[in-house]
Amino acid sequence: MSAWHNIAGSTTAGCISTVLGHPLDTIKVFQQTQPHFYRHGTIHVARTLGAFQLFKGIGPPMMNQILMNTIMFSVFRNVKDLTSSTSLMGENASAMCAGLISGFSIACLSTPMDWIKIQAQLSQSKKHHTSLMILQQLTRDHQNRFWNTITVMYRGHVPNLCREGIFTMVYLGLYDRISSTMKENGEQGGQPLHMGQVVIISSFTGACAWICNYPFDTLKTVMQGKGAHESIPMKTAFLSIWNSGGAKAFFRGVRTSTGRAMLVTSIRMLAYEKTMQLLREK
């Protein structure tokens, strides 16, 4: 598989999945950080926010998804091939290990991008609503001190490591094992899956992965939802969520978000697999 083919597939998957999934992500962020939105359904929140607010902050995740998809698919495949060839792990353990490591690898990119995205999504200001403006304002507030700026953008990095690791482990790990089993034992006889099968498998694994990692996503969002000058420790964020509704509070917005996860993960995998298939035929 050519590296350029992987980049092309990852870019296509990142662009399409971000455009379709970002409005639902914005709704999820408001439901996680502002409880009065949680009391209403997805449609009500969408109407209240409006189209402009729903697409705010789409720049960072668009760039982020292109980079992350390239790294995620590349790291997953390389780690899986390495662990499988050494005979230290079985196929199942190898796929899960590869997913976990690929998730850790993309967390370093997603943490600062998510901070900018969440600040843009929650901003009610018409003056400083773009991601670039938020980044410029952050830099000015810290008088161009690089380390201070980076520290703010990496708030919530620990829960994000857990979030990305768990998500990719379940999403890609399960997808790899299910798709491999179907290819070996099904009608395909080793041939690529039909696109309908790709959508069904990736929707299922994406939903499972998102439900598993959702409490970490809520914790990260609360930590990153504060302003640049309002740092909140992880323990304090955890207790504030718990005190607002116990374990259920960590799953606020999970229905909207799981629907988004199914949409994004299925479209991402479909776009990736279809692009790779077209490139292989050339």
C-alpha positions, -999 to 999 in steps of 0.1 A, spaced: 0 0 0 15 34 -11 19 61 15 3 85 -9 -27 62 -12 -30 62 25 -28 100 27 -54 104 -1 -78 80 16 -73 96 50 -78 131 36 -111 122 19 -123 104 50 -114 133 72 -131 160 51 -164 142 46 -168 129 81 -160 163 97 -185 182 76 -212 157 84 -204 152 120 -194 187 133 -230 200 139 -238 170 161 -204 175 179 -214 211 187 -247 199 202 -229 173 222 -204 200 236 -233 222 247 -251 193 263 -220 183 282 -210 217 295 -244 234 299 -270 212 317 -300 232 306 -294 221 271 -293 185 282 -329 187 293 -339 192 256 -336 169 226 -311 172 197 -336 190 174 -345 216 200 -308 224 208 -300 226 170 -328 251 165 -318 271 195 -282 274 184 -288 280 147 -267 269 117 -240 295 122 -233 283 158 -235 246 148 -206 250 123 -184 272 145 -149 258 151 -149 235 122 -115 245 109 -93 228 136 -112 194 134 -110 195 96 -72 198 97 -71 176 127 -90 147 111 -69 147 80 -37 144 100 -52 121 126 -67 97 101 -34 95 83 -16 87 115 -43 65 129 -46 41 99 -8 41 93 2 34 130 -26 8 133 -15 -11 103 23 -10 111 19 -19 147 -5 -48 139 19 -61 112 48 -59 137 30 -76 166 15 -103 144 49 -111 128 66 -116 161 41 -143 172 40 -127 206 3 -120 203 -27 -136 188 -47 -118 161 -72 -104 185 -47 -91 210 -26 -77 182 -55 -58 167 -65 -43 201 -29 -34 209 -25 -17 175 -57 3 181 -46 14 216 -12 26 204 -27 44 173 -51 61 197 -23 73 220 -4 86 189 -32 109 177 -41 122 212 -11 146 211 -27 163 181 -63 161 191 -60 177 226 -49 212 215 -72 211 184 -101 201 206 -94 230 230 -96 255 201 -127 238 187 -146 238 220 -137 274 227 -150 283 193 -182 262 197 -190 277 231 -181 313 222 -211 337 220 -189 365 207 -194 377 172 -160 394 173 -138 364 184 -157 335 169 -131 320 146 -106 294 156 -77 316 144 -90 346 164 -92 325 195 -56 313 190 -44 348 184 -62 361 215 -47 333 236 -12 341 224 -17 378 232 -31 371 266 0 351 275 23 378 259 36 354 233 50 330 259 50 297 241 50 274 271 21 291 288 1 290 256 8 253 250 -1 245 287 -36 260 282 -42 242 249 -32 208 265 -57 210 293 -76 177 295 -47 158 279 -48 129 304 -85 121 299 -80 126 261 -53 100 261 -77 76 277 -105 87 253 -85 83 221 -68 51 232 -101 33 242 -119 46 211 -94 35 186 -87 2 203 -124 -7 201 -132 9 168 -103 -3 147 -96 -34 167 -131 -47 164 -135 -36 128 -103 -54 119 -113 -87 135 -149 -86 123 -139 -77 87 -111 -102 86 -134 -130 98 -160 -121 72 -134 -120 44 -120 -154 55 -152 -173 62 -178 -154 42 -189 -153 6 -160 -129 -3 -134 -157 -2 -107 -132 7 -120 -104 -15 -127 -69 -2 -160 -63 17 -190 -47 0 -194 -11 8 -227 -19 26 -208 -43 49 -182 -17 56 -209 8 67 -227 -18 90 -195 -30 106 -179 4 111 -212 19 125 -214 -9 150 -178 -7 161 -179 31 162 -210 31 185 -194 5 208 -161 26 209 -179 59 216 -200 45 245 -169 30 261 -149 62 259 -177 87 265 -171 94 303 -135 104 294 -148 127 266 -172 144 291 -144 149 316 -121 164 288 -148 187 275 -156 201 310 -119 208 315 -115 224 281 -148 243 282 -135 268 307 -119 300 295 -82 304 290 -79 320 324 -100 294 342 -80 263 347 -98 234 364 -79 204 377 -91 169 366 -102 159 401 -123 191 405 -138 185 370 -146 149 379 -163 159 412 -183 187 396 -197 162 370 -204 136 397 -221 160 420 -243 173 392 -259 139 386 -237 109 396 -226 84 370 -254 95 346 -239 129 344 -208 115 326 -232 103 298 -249 136 291 -255 140 254 -246 103 247 -275 97 224 -267 126 201 -230 118 203 -234 80 196 -256 89 166 -228 112 154 -202 85 161 -221 60 139 -224 85 111 -188 97 113 -172 63 117 -192 47 89 -186 76 65 -149 77 75 -143 41 68 -165 40 37 -146 70 22 -113 55 32 -120 20 18 -136 34 -14 -107 57 -21 -82 29 -15 -102 6 -38 -103 32 -66 -65 39 -62 -57 2 -63 -76 -2 -96 -56 25 -113 
